[in-house]
Amino acid sequence: MKRKTPEGASFAQEAEGAMLFAPSADRNLAPIAKELAEIAPGTGDALEIASGTGQHIVAHAAAHPQVHWHPSEIDEDRIASVNAYIAQSGLTNVSRAIELDATASGWATEPAYDLILLSNLLHLISDQEAQTILTEAALALRSGGKFMVYGPFMRGGVLTSEGDHSFHTSLQAQDPDIGYKDDEWVQKIAAAVGLTVDRVTDMPANNLAFTFLKP
Ligand SMILES: C[S@@+](CC[C@H](N)C(=O)[O-])C[C@H]1O[C@@H](n2cnc3c(N)ncnc32)[C@H](O)[C@@H]1O
């Protein structure tokens, strides 16, 4: 089921041609790229779930030229935006974006990736949908592959800043099924689907980056 992304939680403005520009994606690119540099494989295939505008994947592909990057998105305007960023970049190690509802069971048909990247989606979907993403990601990873999940989280069931409290509350006011996931819950679900915790990093603006490993 396609869930409507909550108002204001995924803002992007029109840029050149089909390209969209999300100020938040611009802000969090540098910390995500820094974390990625610590965990990315030297070669192989990387899937990005919920690529958004495409601002991130072209930067990651430029920084990791021996890795082949596969963007994906649920939204058709964003797929067009990702593809426009790729075309403008001239990079040859990025495929065109595919349409993917990451919350729909069954998209992982075989272990095809050495890295999967997901930023800023888990708080916009339900627990059940988040669980499906973790399950499918575990199936889609090759042995030794890593799944990096970035975003805002509760810590031990607690919203730890004023900003997080008001964002989570505004999300739940729009849809009671969605909102921040708990850091311990995410790790428990990851373990249940066969992923081990490789690394958890405190990120700017009270975000977290989890790196899970498929043994
Ligand atoms: C807050 S934006 C994050 C975009 C990008 N990952 C970033 O960090 O800048 C959330 C994105 O998730 C996409 N999305 C929402 N539901 C999705 C789903 N079920 N499967 C894949 N993408 C989804 C939206 O279209 C939107 O581009």
The ligand as an SDF file (V2000), in Angstrom:
LIG
                    3D

 27 29  0  0  0  0  0  0  0  0999 V2000
   12.1270   12.3570    3.9890 C   0  0  0  0  0  0  0  0  0  0  0  0
   12.3640   11.8040    2.3710 S   0  0  0  0  0  0  0  0  0  0  0  0
   14.0470   11.2030    2.4330 C   0  0  0  0  0  0  0  0  0  0  0  0
   14.7480   11.2370    1.1090 C   0  0  0  0  0  0  0  0  0  0  0  0
   16.2450   10.8940    1.1680 C   0  0  0  0  0  0  0  0  0  0  0  0
   16.4650    9.5080    1.5330 N   0  0  0  0  0  0  0  0  0  0  0  0
   16.9530   11.8120    2.1310 C   0  0  0  0  0  0  0  0  0  0  0  0
   17.3850   11.3770    3.2010 O   0  0  0  0  0  0  0  0  0  0  0  0
   17.0740   12.9910    1.8080 O   0  0  0  0  0  0  0  0  0  0  0  0
   11.4270   10.3060    2.3170 C   0  0  0  0  0  0  0  0  0  0  0  0
   11.3920    9.6870    0.9410 C   0  0  0  0  0  0  0  0  0  0  0  0
   10.8410    8.3830    1.0380 O   0  0  0  0  0  0  0  0  0  0  0  0
   10.0500    8.1430   -0.1060 C   0  0  0  0  0  0  0  0  0  0  0  0
    9.1130    7.0590    0.2580 N   0  0  0  0  0  0  0  0  0  0  0  0
    7.9920    7.1520    0.9960 C   0  0  0  0  0  0  0  0  0  0  0  0
    7.4140    5.9480    1.1310 N   0  0  0  0  0  0  0  0  0  0  0  0
    8.2130    5.0710    0.4760 C   0  0  0  0  0  0  0  0  0  0  0  0
    8.1530    3.6570    0.2570 C   0  0  0  0  0  0  0  0  0  0  0  0
    7.1380    2.9360    0.7580 N   0  0  0  0  0  0  0  0  0  0  0  0
    9.1260    3.0690   -0.4590 N   0  0  0  0  0  0  0  0  0  0  0  0
   10.1430    3.8170   -0.9710 C   0  0  0  0  0  0  0  0  0  0  0  0
   10.2550    5.1550   -0.8050 N   0  0  0  0  0  0  0  0  0  0  0  0
    9.2990    5.7680   -0.0890 C   0  0  0  0  0  0  0  0  0  0  0  0
    9.3850    9.4880   -0.3900 C   0  0  0  0  0  0  0  0  0  0  0  0
    8.9280    9.5690   -1.7170 O   0  0  0  0  0  0  0  0  0  0  0  0
   10.5270   10.4420   -0.0870 C   0  0  0  0  0  0  0  0  0  0  0  0
   11.2880   10.7120   -1.2220 O   0  0  0  0  0  0  0  0  0  0  0  0
  1  2  1  0
  2  3  1  0
  2 10  1  0
  3  4  1  0
  4  5  1  0
  5  6  1  0
  5  7  1  0
  7  8  2  0
  7  9  1  0
 10 11  1  0
 11 12  1  0
 11 26  1  0
 12 13  1  0
 13 14  1  0
 13 24  1  0
 14 15  1  0
 14 23  1  0
 15 16  2  0
 16 17  1  0
 17 18  1  0
 17 23  2  0
 18 19  1  0
 18 20  2  0
 20 21  1  0
 21 22  2  0
 22 23  1  0
 24 25  1  0
 24 26  1  0
 26 27  1  0
M  CHG  2   2   1   9  -1
M  END
$$$$
